[in-house]
Amino acid sequence: MTLLAIDVGNTHTVFGLWDGSSWLATWRRTTNIQTTEDELASWLSGLFLLKGIPWSIDGAICASVVPGINDSLSKLTQKHLNTTLQFLTTGADVGLTVTYDPPHAVGSDRIANAIAALARFEPPIIVVDLGTATTFDTIDAKGDYVGGAILPGVQLSANALFQRAAKLPSVEFRPPATAIGRNTVSALQSGIMLGYAGSIDRLAHEIQKELGCNAKVISTGGLGGLFLDLCDCINSYEPSLTLDGLVLAYERLKARV
């Protein structure tokens, strides 16, 4: 089975090709609601060709937080790959109990994260997903999705600073050698990286207190690996967690038909 999994975020969309046991390839592109299905097909088929992969799939599933691009993605798989694109929408569809209010307000990417985390780790679990926003998904000891927190993403926060402060340059996101910056670049790296790591640790600590236990904390998302060694709370980094969750979601949705 060859499955195309699509994770649509506000900034980037990740496409993953699953062969039934591992990821053959993953590709990332900027999310743009103006992109047509033909443009997507031209781009994606070229990447299949570069990898030596036949331009065909057996199934497709998507988690999207950008409704404006869903129609183009559906037409992409239907028109160019002769496959109906399934959308992950609610936890109930894939056997996840959600006590968030209302349950359908939980983003499908967060549902995918939760079911992948539960397949890999014993609850309770906190998933920290570092993307446009940094989301904290909380799964209690029973395996129920109970809520979390939403923090402005590190890139978003830094860009706001760079745009508003004329004399501050953009800097590379990397851990500083010291907390005391000896020049503007190192001072910015200290504030951004250590300050953000502190925010993650504090939020995770408060969530653990409310759960009444030391929940396992895992990070994912494009910037998740940057904070693995900076945060005291993060136990592991799982870069493909959302895509892994989409594979599980596809299998569960297919079983319900």
Secondary structure, 3 states (H helix, E strand, C coil): CCEEEEEECCCEEEEEEECCCCEEEEEEEECCCCCCHHHHHHHHHHHHHHHCCCCCCCEEEEEECCHHHHHHHHHHHHHHHCCCEEECCCCHHHCCCECCCCHHHCCHHHHHHHHHHHHHCCCCEEEEEECCEEEEEEECCCCCEEEEEEEECHHHHHHHHHHHCCCCCCCCCCCCCCCCCCCHHHHHHHHHHHHHHHHHHHHHHHHHHHHCCCCEEEEECCCHHHHCCCCCCCCEECCCHHHHHHHHHHHHHHHHC
